[in-house]
Amino acid sequence: MKYLLLLIALFITKLSGAQTVFQSSCPSDSPISCSSSQAASCCFESPGGVLLQTQFWDYSPATGPNNLFTLHGLWPDNCDGTYQQFCDSSLQISDDGSTIKDIIVNKFNDQELYDNLSNVWKDINGNDQSLWAHEWNKHGTCINTINPSCYSSYETNEDVYDYYKILYQLFENLPTYQWLTEAGIKPSNSVTYTKSQIQNALSSKFGQQVYFKCDSSNALNEIWYFHHIKGSLLQQNFVPIAPLSNSNCPSSGIKFPLKGGSDGSDPAPTNTQPGSTPTGFPSTSYITLSGKNGCLISNGKYYTSGTCATYHFTAATYGGVVIKSSKGGCGVDSNNNFVCGSDVDDSKNQFQIKNGQIGYGGNYDWCLGSSSGGQTIVYLSNGKCSSFTLNVSGN
């Protein structure tokens, strides 16, 4: 009889659209992510064992409520601070987010979640659901403990719904604006704050140091909360940890501008428009290798003679840098090789450039592979080779 009642209860739960969390059966002594070298499983998050809940303070143009850091995402970084991206194309949803409302509201009957996300998850250009889709496609598909194979009875896009639901719940537990204002750190276009004031206000609530980022105007722009996780993501056993990144903010003189210049001033824009030239380096350049003669040619391979290829750099839609050559978009293939060609989807291959060096997934080290016809493969370092950096060097 008890078994029959359990089946009825599960059936009613599914009809109501509520989620059945089968991963709650993970043992109570499941290891914390990054605590061991065991293989990934439905009860052990790996390799992305560092979960970052990230938030924006976009003040010009003003984005979201004036008393809220808006939601950016939930990212599974690797234990060494690098990360994977766009991990499983079969799990991705439409880039424009056109299916998200149907997934959350119609399929899983959660209008409240959809309304809450609509209030706090804002895109600076007004394309909110495109941002939501991007975060799932780039980061959510890399979280192995919500892979469809981990569900006892998986429903299409249940993993997408779970990601959005948990992302929002974690965000609600990290009220940055409230924590800052309670410590006397309030938006102003005249008052500035020290790094220690901001750090103390946030770490006293979070329980660990918190990463925060400033824009080119030394204005507070982003907050990242780092966690490990015990068991499955669906159990939400987040363990706060110290950040793996160092803040770029100055020790003093940090601005916390009013959104939209509410006191009549006109603060500098905080965003880089997609397709524009990223700040700090030219829109076109050669790519050279540190300590080596020669450069990359248009297919992404290293060549010691001949003409260097001119590469084009533009801002990606949601952070990062898109690289193109005359052959087409550039990216990193399944073998971690740097490649350029007409078959490369550069929108799903977002690079970073720091101090003139090109990185991918937070890794700025590259190595040389096999050669053919004087052209040598360049691949992302695995830590087992003699590495160098790829440099934006002008032309």
N, C-alpha and C positions, 0 to 999 in steps of 0.2 A: 504493500500500500504506500509506504514512504517513497519507494522508487517511482511509482506512478505519479504521486504528487509532485516529485521533483521534475519529472518530464513535463507535467502540465505547467509548472512555474516557469520553466525554461521556454516553453512554447509561448506563453503569455508575454514574457520579456521580449521575445523576438517580434511579436506582433506589435508591441507598443513602440518599437523602434529603439528601445534602450539597448545598450551594449552589454553583451555577456563576456566577461573577462576570464577566459580560460587560462591565461597565464598566471592567474592568482594562485595556481597550484604549484608554482615555483617554490622550492623548499625554503624555509625560513633562514637557513644557513647558506643561501646562495651567496657566492662571493661578490664583493663590490667590484665594479668595472675598474680595469687597470691594476687590480690587486694581484693578478696572476697572469700567466701566459697561456691559459687554457683556451681552447678553440671557442669561437663564437657559437652560441646556442640560443634557444628561445628564452633562456634564463640567465644569459650572460652577454652583455652588450660589448661587442668587439668587431672591428678595431676602434669604432667611434665611441670610446668609453668616457669621454669628457663631454658632458652635455652643457651647452651654453644657452642661457636665456638672454636674448639681446633686445635692447630698447633704444629708441630714438628720442632726441629732443630737437625737432625740426622747427626752427623759429622764423625762417625767412626763405620761402613763404611759410606762413604758419600752417602747421599740419596737426590736426586732431585738437582735442580740448586743451584750453590754456593751462589747465591744472593736471596734465597727464603726460608722462613719457609714453609715447606710443610703442606698440608691439612691433618688433622687427622679426624675430624668429626663434627657433629652437634648433641648434646645430650640434651634430655629433662629431666632435673633433677627435682625432686620434690621440693616444696617450702622450705622444711626443709633441703635440701642438700642430702637426700637419692635419690635413683633412681630405676626405674623398668628396666627390660631388657628382650629381646626376648618376647615381649608382645603378639604377635599374630602369631602363626605358619602358619596359613592359608595365611598370607601376605608375608611370607619369600620367598626369591629367593634362587637359588642354591648357596651353600656355596663357591664354587670355582669361582663365578662371571661369569660363562660361558654364561649367558643369558643377561648380562648387555649391551653389544654392540648392541644386537638385539633390546632391549627395547629403548635405547636412539637414535640410528641411524636409524634403520629400521622402528620401529613403530612410533616414534615421530619426525623423520626427523631432528635430531639435531646433525649433525656431529661436528659442532663447539663446542658444550658443551662437547662431548666425547673427542675431541682433547685437550681442555683446562684441563679437569680432568686428562687426561693422562700425562700432563706436571706437574701438581701441586700436585696430590694425589698419593703419592709414598709409597710403602711398603719397609721396610728396607731389606727384603729378596727377593725383586723383584716380589712378587706375588700381583701386584697392584689391580687387579680386585677382588681377594679374600678379600682384605682389604675393598674395596667398598661394597662388599656383606655383610661382617661382620657388617659394620657400619649401613647399612640399617636394617639387621635382628635384631641386638641387640638394636639399638636406634630408627631408623626410624619408626619401627612398633609400637612404644609407643607414637607417636605424634597423638593425637586424632583428631585434626582439619583437617587432611588429610586422615582420615579413608574413605574407599570407600563409606560409607553411606552418607558422606557429599557432594558427587558430584551429580549434577542433572542428568548427563548422564555419568556414570563412564566407562572408558575403562580399561581393564586389565592392571595392572602395571602403571597406570597413577600416582598413589601416589608415586611409586618408582622414576619415572621421575621427579616429582615435588620436591621431597626431594633432589635429586642430583642437580637439577637446582638451587634451593634456597640456598642450602649449598654452591655451588660455588660462587653465587652472593654475599653472605654475606662474604665469605672468601676474595673476591676481594676488599671489602670495608674495610678490616682490614689488611693493608700491613705492617706487623710487621717489616720485614727487613728494609723497607724504613723508617719507623718511628724511628727505632733505629739508623740507620746510619746518618739520618738528625740531630740527637742529638749528633753525634760524637762517638756513640757506634758501633764499627766495629769489625768484626771477627779478632781475633789475637790469636796466641799461646804464646804470651808473656805478653800482656797487660791484666789487670783485671779491673773489674768495681764494683761499690757499688750497693747495692739493691736500694737505693734511686735514683741513676742515671737512672737505668733501669725503675723503676716505674714512675718517672717523665716523661721520654721520651714517654712512652706508654699512661699513663693516660691523659697527655696534649692533645693527639689526640683522644683518645677514649671517654673522658668525665667522666670516672669513674676509680677507681683503677682497676688494671689488675692483675690476678693471673699468676705467672710464677714459674716454677719448675726447680730445679737443679738435676743433676744426682749425683752419688756417688763421682765424681771428682770435685764437685762444679761448674760444667759447665752448662750453660743455655741449657735446653733441651725441655721444653714445655711451651706454652702460652695458657691460657684459657680466653676467653672473655665472661662474663656473661651478659645475657639479660632477661628481661621480654618481653612479646609480647602482642600486642593489637589486639584482633580479631583472625582471622584465620592465620595460618602460611603462606598461599598463599598471604596474603596482605603484608607480610614482614614489618610490623610495629614494628620493634625491638626497645626496650627501654633499653639502657645500664644501668647496675646496678653494685654495688660493689660486689666483689667475695664472695662466701660462704665458700671458702677454704683459708687457710693461707699458704703462700709460705714457702717452706723448705730451701730456699737459705740463705746463711750467709749474714750478713750486709755488708761485703766487701770481696774482693778476688774472685768475681764471674768471671768465665772464659766464653768467647764466642769464642770457637775454630773455626779455619778455617776448612771447610769440607775436610775430607780426609787428614788432616795434610799437607796442601798445601805448607807450608814453609819447608818441609822435615822432620818434626817431626812425631811421631807416637802416637797420642792421644789414650787414653784408649777407648775400645768399649763402645758404649752408649746403646746397646740393650741386652736383655736377650733372648736367643734363646728358641723357643717353646720346651717344654719337658725337659728343663734343670731345675736345682734346683734354685728357686728364691733366691735372696740374703737376708740375715738377719735371716734365720731360717733353720733348718735341712730338708733334703728331706723326712725323715720319723719321725713321732712323735705320741705320745698319744695326745688326746684332752681332757682337763680337764675343769671344771667349777669353776669360781672364787668363793671362799667362801663356796665351797661344797666338800664333799668327793665323791669318785668315779670318773667316766669318761664316755666317749662315747664308746659304743661297735660297732661292724662292721656294724650294720644296721642304725647307726646314732642316736640311742636312748641312754638315760642316764641310767646308772646302778651303783648301789652303792657297788656291790660285784662282784667277778669274775675277769676275765682278761681284761684289757684295750685293745682295738683294736689298731693296728698300722695303722696309716693313712699315705698316700703318697701325697706329695705336688710337683707339677710341674708348670712351667710357662705356662700360656695359650698363644695361638697364638698371640693375640693382647691385651696384658695386662691382669692383673688379675692372679688368681691362680686356678688350677684344683686340686680338692681333690678326692682321691679314697680310698676305703677300700677293704678288701678281698671280700666283697659282690658285688663290682662294683663301678661305679661313684657315686659321692655325689652331692646333689643339694638341692634346696628349692622347695617344691611342691606348688600346687595351694592354699593350706591352710597355707602356710608359714612355714611348718614343715621341719626341717633338716632331709633328708633321704639319704640312700645309697642303691644301688641295681643294678642289671644287666639291669633294665629298665630305669635307669636314664641317660640322655644324658649329660655327664659332660661338653661337649663343649658348651652347652647352659646354664651352671650354673657356672659362674665365680665369685669366691670369692676374697676378699681382705684380706691381713694380714698386720696389722700395730702394731708395738710394741708388737709382739707376740700374738695379739688378732685377731680373725677371724671375718670378716664382710661380709655382702652380700648386694649389692645395696647401699653401703655407711652406712649401719646400723650395728653397732657393739654390739647391745644389744639383748640378747636372754632371753627366759622365759621357764618355765616348764609347760607342758600341762597334759593330762590324762595319767594314768599309767595302765599297764596290765602285770601281771606276773613278777613284779619287774622292768619292763622296762618303762621308762617315756619319752614321746615325748618332744623334744626340738623344740621350734618355735621362729621365728624372732619376736622381741618385737613390739607391736603396741602402746607402750607408756602407756598402761593401766594395766601393770602387774609388779611384782617385778622382775627386770631384773638382769642379771649377764653377764659376758663375757665368751666366749669360747677361751681357751688358748692353743697355741702350746707349749707343755711342755717337749719335749724330751722323750726318752724311754730307 
